[in-house]
């Protein structure tokens, strides 16, 4: 009985921590000034938040086939989330969206290679 209670508290704590990181990412999405900083705020907190939620669900599932599936899902999400974020950032640069610096100055980008440089 005690081990089940510890497992439930640990799993619930991990799920709650993951939900908190997801909430922080949503707030960052609303508060950041441009697409690149919004994408950074959401991608970092999204990867960590989803990882913690899935880890909490693994703890709650115990030693079962569901736990293995959840671990594979966490691995897939951990690998694909940064890749998709990078692809969206490159597409935004290719479309001509310019990053905004801290003082509000836009960064000039090279239209040929899509790499940014400050001038």
N, C-alpha and C positions, 0 to 999 in steps of 0.2 A: 504494500500500500504506500509506503513512504517513497519508494523509488518511482512509482507512477506519479506521485504528487510533485516530486522534483523535476521529472521529465515534463510535466504539464507547465510548471512555472518557467522552466528554462525555454521551452518552445514558445510559450506565450510571450515571454520577454523578448525573444528574438524577433517574433512577428511584430510586436509593438515597436521595437527599435527600427525595424525596416519600414514600418508605416510612418514613423516620425521622419526618417530620411526622405521618404517620398513626399511628405508634406513640405519639408524644407525645400526640396527641388521644385515643387509647384509654386511656392512663394518666390523662389529665385526666378522662375519663368515669368512671373508677373512684374518683378521689380527691375530686371536687367534692361539696359538700354537698346541693345541690338541683337541680331540673330545669333551672333557668335557667342556672346556671353550668356545668352539664354540657353543656347545649346550646351555650353559647358556646365552651367548650373544644373540643368536637368539630367545630362548624361552621367555625371559623376554620382549624383544622389540617386538616380534611377538604378544604376548598376549596383551600388552598395545596398540600396533599399530592397531591391528585388532579391539580391543574394541573401540578405538577412531573413527576409520573409520565407524564401525557399528553404534555407537552413533550419529555421524554426519549424517549418512543416515536416522536414526530415526528422527532427527530434520528436515531434508529436506522432509521426507515423511509426516510429520504432524500426526494428529490423524486419523490413518487408519489401516486397517488390515495388510498392508505391514509393518507398524511400529511395530506391535505386533510380526510379524514373524521375523523381524530383532532383536528385543529384545530377543526372544527365541534363535535365532542363536548366539547372543552375549553370552547368558548364557551358551549354550552348548559349545561354543568355550572356554569360560573362565574356564569351568570345565575340558574339555578334553585335552587342550594343556599341562597343567602341568602333567597330568597323562601320556600322551604319551611321554613327555620328560623324566619322571622318568623311564618308561619302556625301552626306548632306552639307558639310562645311565646304567641301570642294565644289559641289554644285552651286552653292551660294556664291562662292568666289567667281566661278565661271559665268554666273548670271550677272555679275557686276555689282553685287552687294559689297559695300566697303565696311570694314571694321571701324568702330569708333573707339578712340583712345580715351583715357581717363579725363582729359581736359576737354573733350568734345570734338577734337580734331579728327577728321576722317583720314584713314590711311590710304595712300594711293596704291593701286595694284597694277601689276603688269598684265595687260590684256592677252599677251601671247602665252605666258606660262601660268598665270593664275597665282603667282607667288606675291606676297605682300612685301613692300619696302616703304620705309618712312622717308619722306622728303621734306 
